[in-house]
Amino acid sequence: MNNYRDIIIRPIITEKSMKLMEEDNKVTFEVAKGVNRTQVRQAVEKIFGVNVEKVNMVNTKPKAKRVGKYTGTTSPVHKAIVKIAAGQDINLFGE
C-alpha cells in the first residue's frame, strides 16, 4: 500500500465496538485485504496521531441472508481492533 488512507477503509460503529471503545479504549476499523498488523499500526498512528499498544485482526466470513424469496450473502470484512494508549482517544464523530 502506498498511502495510509488506503489501509484503513472506515471505522466500524456497532454496539459491541462502542462498548469496547468506552471500556478498553479499543477502536474497530475495516481495513484493506492483505494488510498486516504493522501496517495497520503505522497507519493509525500517522492518521490519528495516537500511540497504538496492540492490534488484533479478524477475518469475518460472509453470512447467508434472504429478503423474501431472494437469497444472498453479506460482504466479507477484514477488521482490525486497535488498542490505544491510556489517556488518548480517537474522535470518530467530529465532536
N, C-alpha and C positions, 0 to 999 in steps of 0.2 A: 504494500500500500504506500502510495506516495504522499498522502495527506492524512492528517489525524482525523479530520472530519469524515473521511471515507470509512474509517474503522467503526466509529460509533454512529449508528443509524438514528436511534431515538431512545428516550427513556421509556421504561415500561411502568405505567401507572395502574396498579391494581390494589385491592385491599391488602393483600399479602405484602406487596412491595412497600406500601406506605407504612405498614406496621414494622417491617424491617428497618425502614428509614428512621422512624421515631425511636425504636428501642435499641438498635445496634449500630446506628449511623452507617447503614448499608444502602447503596443506590443500585437499582437494576437497570441495565441498558440492553437494548437489542444491538448486537454487533454483527459485522460482516462475516460471511462464511470464510473459514480458513485462517482466521487471526488467532494468535496465541495470547497467553496471559501477559507477557511482557509488552506486547504491542498495545493491549488494552490499558495497561498501567500507564505507559508513556502518554497515550492519547488523553486519558482522563486528567493526568497531571498537567499537561500542556494546555488543554482547552479550558479547564475549570480552575486551575491554579491551586490545587489542593494536594496533600500528601496521601498516597494510597498505601494502606497497610497490607491488604490481601485482595486477591481476585479469584473468584470461583466461576467456572464456566459450565454452562448447561446446554445440551442439545435437546430441544423438545421435538418429539415426533408429531407428525400430523394426526389429528383426530378425525374420525368419521362423523359427519354431521348430515342431517337431512332437513329440508324445508319442503313440506308436503310430500310429493312423490319424487322430488329431485334429491339425489344423494351427491355428496362431495366430501372433500377433506379441507381442514384448516391448513394454513401455511406452516411449514416447519420453521422454527425460530431458533437462532443461536443467541443465547443470553449470557451476560456477564454480570455477576453480583459483586460489586466493588465495595470494600470496607474502607471508609475514610478515617483519617486520624482524628482522635478526640479533639473537640473544640472547633473543628472545621465543618462546613456544610456546603452542599451544592443547592443553589436555589433554582428549582425546576419550573417554578410558576411565575417568575418575574416580579416578585413582590418587592 
